[in-house]
Amino acid sequence: MFSKVHFIPIDAREIQRRYQSLRSGAEREFTFQNRVALPDIPGVTESHLGYIPAADLLNVLSDDDGNLLSTVFYENVRDFQGDSNAVNAEIGATLDGELRGQFPLLNNGVTIIAKGVRQTGTKFVIQNFQVVNGCQTSNVLWAKRSSLDESVLVPLRLISTADEDTIVSIIRATNRQTEVKQEQFYATSDYLKQLEMFFESAQVDRRLYLERRSKQHANSPVERTRIVPFNSLVRSFSSVVLNDPHRATRNYKQVLDRIPVDILNPSHKPSIYLASASALYRLEFLFRNGALDRRFSPAKYHLLLASRLIAAPSLPSQLNGRAADTWARKLLDSYWDAAESEKIFKQAARDIDLLAGGDLSRDKIRTLPFTEQVLAYY
C-alpha cells in the first residue's frame, strides 16, 4: 500500500503548533458574492476582496452553541478592548445611528486568513482560519447583533496562505485602525505563544497567565493578580536576569530594543521567564498584604534583582541549556514558598534601604550607579 515512508521528527514547539491548530481549526461555509479575486501574490494561495452582510460574518464567527468563537482571534495582536474604547464606541454609534448604511465606507472591515479555502461559485468553505484584523469590529458587531439589518455590510479580505512570514506581515500592516503600540506586535511572536502555553502548564498553585494579547483575560475567571502583562514580563526579566532594574522603568524603550536577542530569544528556556514573573508576583503580593512597606515601591525592580542575588546568586553562563532550567526552578521553589520568599524580600528590602541611605526617591534609586552599588554589595 505504501511505496515510500518518511519519518519526520518534530520538536516541542511543532507539537504545540499542532495542538493550537486543533483548538482553532474551525471550518465554516458562507456566501461571498460581492467580491473580486486578486491576482497572484507571492506567498499567497489565493485572495479575495469584497464585502458581506454583517449577519453572514457573525455566522462565520459563531460556534454551534451560538457563542462568539474566541479561538479565531488567537493570532490577533490584541483581544477586544471593550465598549468604552474610543474607536469601539464610535463603531457602536455608527451601527446605532443613521450612518449604518455607510458602514463599509467608515470601517476597515475584517481580514481572515485561512489555511484552506474551497470555492464553488459564490460558496466558500474556509478551514483553520483566523481573524488577524477586525477583532474590535467583530466584537462590536456581535454586541449589536440583535439590531443589525441587511443594510449593514462589512468589508472583508479573505486570504489563503500557510506561509508564517506572510501572515505576520499582513497582521502588522492591517492593524492600524485603533492605535497599536509597537510592543503589542510582539503578540504575534512564535516564542511568546510558546511562553503563554508554558505559563498555563505550570502546576495550579504556581500558575500565572501571560497576557500575550492586550485584555485577552478581561472576561475570564482568572484571578487578576495572576495575569502577567507583556510589559511586566519584560521588565521583571530585565531586572532578575539581565541585572538592568534601572532601565525597567526609566528607559523601557531601551529594554524593548533588546528583543529578540537578549530578551524573548527563542533559544531561551521558558522557565527563566516564569521565574522572573513569579518574583514580581510574589513581591506585589507582599506589598498588598502589608508584609513589605509601600515606601519600597520606587525600588520595586531593584528588590527583584536583590531577591535573585540572595536566592540564586550565580547566573547560568547560557540561558538555553539544562543549567538555566535548574537555576530557574531553584528560583521558582524560593518564590513560591511563602515563608522563604517573605524572608528573602525582607532581607532585600533591608539591604536596599541600607545602600540607599534611607533615600528611596526615584532619582536616587532608578539609576545605573545604584544598580552597580547593589551588584557590588552582593
N, C-alpha and C positions, 0 to 999 in steps of 0.2 A: 504493500500500500504506500510505502514511502521510499523514495529514491535517495533523498538527501536529508540528513538531520543535522541541525546546527544547535550546539549548546552555547547559550549566551548568558554568562554570569551577570547578575545585576547587584548593585550596591544598595545600601540602606536608603539613600535618597531616591533611587528609582522605585523602590518598594513604596516609599511614602507618596511619590507622584501617582503611582497606580492606585493606591488607596484613596487619595483625594479625587482621582478621576472617577472611581466607583461612587463616591459620595455625591459628586456634582454632575455625573453623567446622565443628565435628563435628556429625554427625546420629546420633541413637540412638533405637531403639524399645524400649519396655518396657511392662509391665502395671502400672497404678496402680489397683488395685481398691479398696483401703481408703482412701477419700478423701472430702472434701466440697469442692464448688465454692463459693468465696467470692463474695459479691455484688459488684456493680460498684464498682470503686475508681478514682478519678481517676488518670490516667497509666498504668493497667494494662489490658492487653487482656483477660487472664483470669488467675485464680489458683486454686490447689488446695492443700488442706492434708490430710495423712494420713500413712500410714506404708507402707513396703515392706520386703520381706525384704532383709537385708544383701547376699545374693548377687546379687539383681537390681540393687541400686545399684552394686555393683562391676562388673557387666556394662556398665552405662551409662558408667562412668568408665574403662574399659579400652579400649585400641586393638586393632586387628586382630591384632597380634602378642602380645597378652596382657600388655601392659605398662600401668601406670597412666598416663593421659593428663595430662601436666604442663601442657598449654596450657589446660585447663579451669579452672585456678586462677589464671589471669593477673590477674583482677580482684580476687582476694583481697588483703586488706591485708598478709598475711604468707605465707611459704611454710611448709612443715612444720617445726616447731620441734624435732623429734627425740623419740626414745623416752624420753629422760631428763627431758624437761619434766614437771613435777609433774602437770599435768592430763592429759597424754597417757599417763603411766604409770598414772594412775587409770583412764582409759578402758580401757587394756590389761588391767588387773587385773579390771575388771568383765567383760570378754569371756572371761577365763580362769576366772572363778570361778562360784559358784552363782547369782550375780545376773544372769547374762547374759540371762535371760528378762525382766528388768526394764529392759533397755537403753533402750527408748523412753521410760521414765519418768525415767531418770537422765541422759539426754543430750539436748542441744538439737537434735541432728539436723543436717540438711543443707538449705541453701537454694540452689535452682537457678533462675537467671534465663535464659530462652531468648528469642531474638529471634523465633522462630517455633515455634508449637505446633499440631499436628494431632491431633485426638482421634476415635477410632472406638470407641464403647463404653468399655471399660476400657483399650484400647490407646492409648498416646500416642507420638507421634513428635515429638522436640524437635530444633530446629536452632539452630546458632550459640549454644550455651549455655555458661554459666559457673557454677561453684560459688563463690558470693560469700560463703558462710559454711559452715563444716564442713570446711575443709581438714585440720584436725588429726584430726577424727573419721574422715574418708575415708582418710587415710594409716594410721591405727592399724588400721582395719578391713582395709585392704589387707595390712598386715603380718601380720594374724591370719587371713587368708582361708582357709588350709588347715584351720583348726579351727572355723570358723563352721558353725552348723547352722540349721535353719529357725526355731528359737526366737528368733534374733537379728533384731529388727525395728528399722528406723531411721526416726525422724520425718522427713518430707520436706515442704518448701514448694516448690511449683513455680509460678513466676511468669512470665508472658509480657509483656514490655514492651520497647520500644526507646527509652524516654524516659531520657536520661542522668541527669537530676536525680533521678528516681525510683530509678534503680539505685544512685546514690551514697547516697541516704537509707536504702535497705534495707541496704546494706553497713555503714553506720555503726551502724544500730540493732541489727543481728543479731550483730555481732562483739563479744560481751561474755562468752563462756564462759571463755576463757583471757584473763588480763589483757592489754589492749591499750593501749599508751601512745598519748597523743594524737597524737604525731608520726607514728605508724605509719599513721594515717588519710590522711596525705598521699600514701600509695601509690596512692590512687585518683585522684590529680590527673592531669588530662589532660596537663599540661605536664611532669610528672615522667615520664610514659610516653614523651613525646617526647624528653626528655633521655636516658632509658635507651637508646632506639634510636640517638640521635646518638652516644653514647659508643661503642656497639658498631660504629658505621660508620667510626670512625677507622682510619687505616692500622695494620696489625698491630703494628708496633713502638711505636706510641703509644696503643695501645688500653687503656682502662680499662673496668671493668664496674660500672655503677651498681647498688647493691643497693636497688632500689626497695621490694622486699618483704623483710622480715627472713628471713635464711637462704636466700634463693632460689638461691644458688650453692653451698649446702652440699655437694651431691652432684655438682657439676660438676667438670670437669678444669681449670677456670680457676685460674690462679696466684693464691694467696690475697692476695698483696701488691697485686695489681691490682684488687681489689674495693674499691669506694668505698661505705661505709655512708652512709645518709642524713645522720647527724649530722656525719660528716666532710665531706660535700659542703657542708652549710650553714655549718659553722664555717670551712672554707677560703675560701668565697665571702665570708663576713663579714669575714675578715681581709684577703684580697687586694684585694677590690673596694670594700668599704664602709668600710675603714680602722677596723675595730672588733675588733682582735685581743683586747683586754682582756675583751670580752663573750663571746668564743668558748667560754670555759671557766667563768668566774665567774658570768656572767649569761646562760646558754644559753637560758633561757626568754624573755628579752628579745629574743634573736636570733630565736627561733621566732615571736614576736609580729610580726615584720616581714614574715612571709609572708601574703599573696602580693603585697604592694605593692613592697617593696624587695628581697625575695628570692623566687625562683621566680615572678616576674612573667611571665605568658605572652608578653609582648611582648619579653622579653629574648632576646638572641642566645644560643643554646645553647653556642657556642664559649667564652664567658666562664666558664661553669661547668666546662667541660672544662679550661680553662687553670688555674682555681683548684685543681681536684682534682689536676692534673698537678704543680702546685707542691708540694702536700702529699706526693704520691707520691715526687717526687724528693728532698725533704727527708728523708723517712723512710728512703729508700734510702741516703742519705749517713750517716745515723745508724747503720744496720745494718752498713755495710761499714767503719765506723770513720773515714771521711773527716771527719766532724764529731764533736767531743767530746760525749758524752752529757750533760755538765753544762749544755748549752744546751737540754735538753728542756723545762724550765719556760717557756722563751721561744719555744717552737715557733711559735706563731701570730704573734708579733712578727717572727720570722725570715721568715715568709711575706710579711708586709707589707713588710719591709725589702727582700726579694728583688725584689718587684714595683717598689718605688720605684727600685731600681737598674736593673732590666731594661727597664721601660716606665713612667717616672715620671708621665706625663700621662694621667690618666683621660679617656676619651671623655665628652663632655657628655651623651650619651644612650647607653643600653645596648641600644637596639633598632635601630640603624642599621648601615650599612656600616662606619663608623668603628670601631664596637665590635668587629666581626668582624676588621678589620685589626689592631686593638690586641691582641685575644686571640690571634691567630695569631702575632704577634710574640713574645708570652709563650710560646706553645707551642713555637716554634722554640728559644727560650732554654732552657726547662726540659727539653726532650728532647734537647738537645745535651749529652752527658755532661760534656765538659771545660768548656764555658761555664757550665753550671748549677752545677758544683762551685766554680768561680771566684766566681760570684755569691753563693752561700750562704756561702762562707768570708769574703767581704767583709762580708756582712750580719752574720755572727757577730762579726767584729772590731768592727763599729760598735755592735752591741747591747752587747757587753762593755764598750766604752768608755763608752757612755751610762749603763750601769748601775753603773759604777764597780766592776765585778767582782762585784757582788751580784746573782746570778741567782735569788734566792729568789722564790717565788710572790707573797709580799706586796709585794715591790718591783716585780716585772715586770708582773703582771696588773692594772694599774690604768690609769685614764684619763689621769692626769698623765704616765705613762711613754709611753703611745701618743702624746700630744701632743708629748712630747720627741722621739720618733722622727720624727714628721712634720715638726717644725720643723728637725731636723738635716738632713734630705734636701732 
